Amino acid sequence: MTTVPSPCVNWCDINPENGYCRGCYRTLTEIANWSELSNPEKLEVWSLLTDRKPQASE
């Protein structure tokens, strides 16, 4: 079985305004629990990242 890859880009800095990492846009809880999440749970986190990531046009 293939494991869902981490969205980590090795730029770990939590934005105090929204609680998301400025590199991967996960919360501290999502980052801390990543290795324990099932593949479907990891895919759910991935699906949230698009909405959290600021768009270049903003």
Buried (B, 14 or more C-beta within 10 A) or exposed (E): EEEBEBBEEEEEEBEEEEEBBBBBBBBEEBBEBBEEBEEEBBEEBBEBBEEBEEEEEE
